[in-house]
Amino acid sequence: MISLFNSIKMIAEAGYVEFPNLFKNHGLRLNINDVAFKIGSFEVRWYGLLISGVVLLCIFLGMRSCKKYNIDPNDLLDYLIFCLPAAIIGLRLYYVAFNFSQYKDNLVSIFYFWEGGLAIYGGIIGAVIAILIVAKVKKQKVLHIIDFLIGYVALGQAVGRWGNFFNQEAFGGPTTLPWGMTGDKIAVFVRNQGWDIGTLVHPTFLYESLWCVIVFVTIMLYRRSRFYRSDGECLSIYMIMYGFERMIVEGLRTDSLYIGNTGIRVSQLLSGILVIVGIALLIDLKVRYRKAVYDGKIQVEGAGEDTGFDRAKAILEGAEEEAAVDDTAADTAVTDVDDAAADTAVADVDNAEKDPE
């Protein structure tokens, strides 16, 4: 046991990250490294620890709440079993596809994912493909499953971005903002770019991490609210919110992937498409829901959950019912008059027969 502990070597003090303008220019300096510790020759990296930890957290949270959304815990585990490896493959393939020149002379290096080179959009695409396949096999609604999982994707991104912090990557260009950052690896990058010594850069990893926390909280609150009506709405909210943030932040980054030799950033373009599609999807889902309510295919539950549209529909239905009642009353009145007239006529005939003139 003692030899095991002796073989674990903490090396977090090997590098640093600094925010020199924080706290009235007193600054904040943190000793960090991308490797958390070593067990013999085996390195345990912060990125891996953070991703593993947040995956376990998301599984725990998902298992606690899945029954509330009519998802069997065993089905949820099946989705996760296929989604996690599909996401890892997607993370790597997406990056390689738009940076193939780095790997074309040594194709085996494509599999060296531990050396870096992952893209979140690829992971999301891979996970969605896995969900589509599993949902088809299980004959379950794809949008219902994605709606449930998408909030945890945002949480995973929020935590995972701190792996970029330890790696000193995914940062932006020069900035004079108070939270501008530097570090031992960042300083090397600054010199290679020919920028002034001491140039600070945007902590774009932090921007995205904080925004993904907001996305996660928003989706969790929305899916518990009375506004959540149709499967796919949480997905559309994620597409709009994350796409909007990534479209802006991607323009600040120094490590973007580009489409060929163009100046078009892949993730920035994809983010813009996500926002447009997300807005269109949300509008379509809301319109379809309204139409289904109006046609009587869906009953609105809860006294406090009706909208102006629902109240207008109820008033219209009430008016139709009152009109139907009035028509019935009129028909009854006419029938009564006709019956009375017929009775009178019969009585007159009888009297005439009894008392002839």
Secondary structure, DSSP 8 states (H G I E B T S, - for coil): -HHHHHHEEE-GGGEEEEETTHHHHT-EEEEE-SEEEEETTEEEEHHHHHHHHHHHHHHHHHHHHGGGGT--HHHHHHHHHHHHHHHHHHHHHHHHHTSGGGTTT-GGGGG-GGGS---HHHHHHHHHHHHHHHHHHHT--HHHHHHHHHHHHHHHHHHHHHHHHHHT-S-BSB--STT-BEEHHHHHHHHHHT--TT--B--HHHHHHHHHHHHHHHHHHHTTSTT--STTHHHHHHHHHHHHHHHHHGGGBSS--BSTTSS-BHHHHHHHHHHHHHHHHHHHHHHHHHHHHHTTSS---SGGG--HHHHHHHHHHHHHHHHHHHHHHHHHHHHHHHHHHHHHHHHHHHHHHHS--
